[in-house]
Amino acid sequence: MVFDFQNHIVHHMQNSYYWQLPFLPPVALPAPLTLHALMVIFAFFFLLILFCFFYKKNLPVPTGITNLLEAVVVFVRDDIAITSLGEKDGRRMTPLFCTFFFFILTLNVLGLIPLFATATSNVNVTGALAMVTFSFMVFGAIYKNGFKAFLRVLVPSGVPFPVLFLVVPLEFMGLFIRTFALMIRLFANMLGGHITIAVLIGLGVLFFGVITVPVVALVLMIYLIEVLIAFIQAYVFTLLSAMIIGQTYHPDH
Amino acid sequence: MNKKQLPNLTDLSLGLNVAAGFFVFTLIGYFIDQKRGEGHLGILLGMAIGLAYGGYEIWKLIRRQ
């Protein structure tokens, strides 16, 4: 049997209406549901169960999973939300950033488990997450400060008046571009890592023999780096969201 | 992590912001050309504005430092 290298890589990356399971025929998913959408639903239920049943809020001294989750929540609150938005707004926005962090982390890690897929390697998923950030960046800032104050975001201080005709449109487009960059960063990082792994495994299968052993070792190393990247990308998305929301919430700083 | 370290982390995103700006403006120029149905003025203007946006992002970073 000839190994179809290209199809192997493309199939591993792309969204599908089938869920491939070993030794079983592909499971057809109900019509509007795709594999990545299924992973999003898995992540939703996983987080729901984790925080509803395993997180014990009333413990006098948090232990086990409660302790672990609290440490992460406190980190997101103190080092991301409050640092970017200040004490009052930071505390108010912490649930959003915690949701971002845990949701992206779960989706990233879910993709590293065999048989599951990485929903964050789908640009629609990262685009939807970036749109939430954009909504808070624009509509949240208008709601908080009013429309007039929001316009101050587009006018940087200390710039001569004639230059403003060039700078204001660029700042306006910058709102969209930063959101776009946020979307692409997460998508490209997750997709890139998986392509690397898929290509190397494909090479190992294609040139099956002595070369397979070092290739598998290399894949294992990249896989471990992918675990690190899953955490880093969840952190980076949350941090940059907090920073760009903070810039529109407090345009003077 | 203190407040001073945060801007340094976000400055790392400069590269992608510049690239995304160039891409978005060029894409807008491309669509304008498609709509007009002739010439390449839109795409060239889009690239120029994209480069200007990249320069502006770098200028903002230098100003912050």
Interface residues (C-beta under 8 A of the other chain):
Chain A: D79 T83 S84 P156 L166 V167 L170 M173 G174 F176 I177 R178 F180 A181 I184 R185 L239 L240 M243
Chain B: M1 N2 K3 L6 L9 T10 S13 L16 N17 A19 A20 G21 F23 V24 F25 I49 A52 Y53 Y56 E57 K60
